[in-house]
Amino acid sequence: MTSDFAVPLHDAEHFDALRGWARGMTTLVAATELLIRAGFAGSGRPWVRYDNDAHRPWIDFDEIPNLCGAMSGGEQRLLRIAASIGGTTLIDLGSEVAGLDRRLTELVSVAIIHAAGFTEPTRNIVWEGDDRVVVTVPPLAQWPDVRS
């Protein structure tokens, strides 16, 4: 059972709780981090819900498109993208990214890279002549500072 009522938590604790909820699924982590860093994961947001038993926050990504109508066009685009990454919302990505400003485009780009699993160093197998060699490759991107 869930509730829409916010449990008062300090922002850092609230965001840590959301990250803990999302942990284990790269798409959920990416979408959650996108909302946190863009400023849309605070306890007062209508898509942030609470587990009645543990009073832990979680994000109802599938409800975001129904709840973001009062936002600006760019904010709505970002929210629909987050809903698509973290939930089951289908979007036209080309149309959505075309209306983002630079800061939101950076956040969305890193979220997509994170969802694919490339925000941490990875290991690849490459061919050097006739030999296969394992190499470590750096992350494709890293999350920028909040509100940077």
N, C-alpha and C positions, 0 to 999 in steps of 0.2 A: 504494500500500500504506500502511496506517496502523497506528499502535501506540497502546495505552492508556497507555504509560509517559510520565510527565511529564518534559519537558526543564526543568531548573531555570532560571527566569527571575525577575527581580525582578517584583513584582506589576504595577507600572506598565508595564514592558516587555511582560509577558504580555498585559495588557489592550490595549495598543497593537497588539500582534500580532493579537489577535482582531479588533479594530476594522479593521485592515488587511485581514484575510481577508474580512470581511463587506462592506467598501466596494464600492459600486456597485449594491447592491440594497437599496432602502429597507426592505423587510420583514426582511431578514437583519440589517441594521444595527440596526433597532428591537429585534428579539428579542435580539440580542447585547448591546446596551446595557442592556436590561431585566435580563438575567442579571448583568451586571457590577455595575450599581447596586444590585441586590437582594442581592448577595453570593453568587451561584451560578455564577460563571464562573472560579473559581480553578483552578489547575493540578491539584488533587487531585480535582476533580469527575469522576465516571465518564463523563459525556457530553462532556467536553473531551478531544479526541483530538489526535494529533500526526501530521503528515505526515512519513514516514520520511526522505524525501529532503532536505527543507528544515528539518525539525524545527520547523515552524510549527504553532501550535495552531489548531484549528477546533472547532466545536460540532456534535455530532450531534443535532440537534433532534428527529429522528424517534425516537431512542432514549430521550429524556428520560422519556416516560410509563412506560417499562418499568423505569426506574432510580430513580424518586423515591418508591417505596413507604414508605421509612423516615422520610420527612419529615412535618412536621405537616400538618394539613389545609389551612391557608392557604398553606403553602409548596408543597404539591402543586398547588393551584389555580394559583398563579403560574407554576409550571413547565409545567403543561399549556397555559396561555395562551401562554407563550413558545414552546413547541413548535408551537402552532398558527400563530403569527405567522411563525416562522422555518422551519417545516417543513411537513409534510403532515398533521399530527394534526388531526382534526376534534373540536370541543368544543361543548358547550352553553354559550355565553358567559354567558348570564344566570345559570345555576347556578354557574358558576365565580366570577364577580365578587361574587356575593352572600355568599361566605364570606371575602372578603379584609378585612384590617384597613386603616386609613386610609393608612399608608405604602405598602403594596403596591398599593392602589387607585390612588394617585397615580402610581406607577411604571407600572402597566398602562395607565392613561389616556394618559400621555405616549407610551408605546410604540405605542399604537393611532394616536395623532395623528402620530407620526413615520412609521409605516408608510404612512400616507396622504399623507405629504410635507408636513405643515404645521407643522414645528418651525422653519422658516426663513421669513423674509418672502417673500411671494409677490405676484405681480401678477395682478389681476383686471380684466376689462373690465366696466364698469358703464354704464348709460344715464343721461345727464343731459339730460332733454328728448329731443330727437331725435338727440343726439350720443352716440357711444360714446367713453368715456374710460377710459384705462388708469390704474389706481390701485394703489399698493403697500399691501398689508395686512400687519399684523404677524403673527408666528407665533401659532398657537392656544395653544401651550404650550411650555415649555422644560424640559429635564431638570433635576430638582432635584440638589443635591449628593449625592454617594454617602453612603448610610446617614443621610440627613437625616431 
